[in-house]
Amino acid sequence: MDIFEIGTEIRKQRQQQGMRQVDLAAKARISRSILVALETGKLPELGFGKICALLAALGHTLEDLRNDQNLE
């Protein structure tokens, strides 16, 4: 799984949970601009800690992504 696929899954989960970008970014303690870049595939890389924080804010873990790209 690459950074683009991770961003796509994060966007999908955020939307399914009815969460706005600004809310997820605040909960994960990252900037909204970073989240937008990740979700739109314009971010070439993102640190492990930030990815884990985003997933945790959505109620998921990196292991969830590894085991099942569809986190439904």
Buried (B, 14 or more C-beta within 10 A) or exposed (E): EEBBEBBBBBBBBBEEEEBEBEBBBBBBEBEBEBBBBBBEBEBEEBEEEBBBBBBEBBEBEBEBBEEEEEBE
